[in-house]
Amino acid sequence: MLRILTLALLPFWLFTVPVAAQGPNAISSTDFDQLLKEARQAYAKGESQVAIQKLQQAIDVIQQSGAKTLASFLPKSLDGWNASEPKTVSGNWGSGAQAFQWTQASRRYTREQDGLRVNVQITNSPQLIQGQRQMAAMFENEQYIKMMNQDPNKKVRLFKKEGWTGWTIIESNGNANGVALSDAVMVTLDVNKGSEEVFTKFWKGVNFDGILKHGK
């Protein structure tokens, strides 16, 4: 059941196509002012679609910069581990009051000797966080935690840190995952057939304080 609940947290944009997202032809931040200028000029001429396109490109520049900053808060590689280059993505979905924006940084860590894998994601999206509050409230209920811990093969704990709330789940087979929520950011960490020690080292490696300071 806990595994299902955690999988439900996967960002739905993994299964949809965003209106705009970072790609190989991403625009340099040096073009930001020029994009705004061109948007204003297009709007003055009544070219609404061109103005929207230029503004969207300017938003992409901001989001790309934010995603790169998030990457700096991911755990450093540990001794004996290989870490992939951080991957960043940014984009938006929908428009108007229903608009949904996000920036995300992720990294995979592997250990050759035993094939262990650790995946960490940091996602900045206030809209996504709002959708996870109900789940977080369930784990803040002590009775719910006690009920989940009746399963001898799982250890469920509430995660609380200044500005953060969430939960961690350690399974007897070595699988482990954690979810932490702030007002606008979600951190997820998943260990495949590792150990509680491995999970704890990487979880502590996330710069939670830096993420909060960045958001202020």
Secondary structure, 3 states (H helix, E strand, C coil): CHHHHHHCCCCHHHHCCCCEECCCCCCCHHHHHHHHHHHHHHHHCCCHHHHHHHHHHHHHHHHHHHHHHHHCCCCCCCCCCEECCCEEEEEEECCHHHCEEEEEEEEEEEECCCCEEEEEEEEECHHHHHHHHHHHHHHCCHHHHHHHCCCCCEEEEEEEECCEEEEEEEECCCCEEEEEECCCEEEEEEEECCCHHHHHHHHHHCCHHHHHHHHC
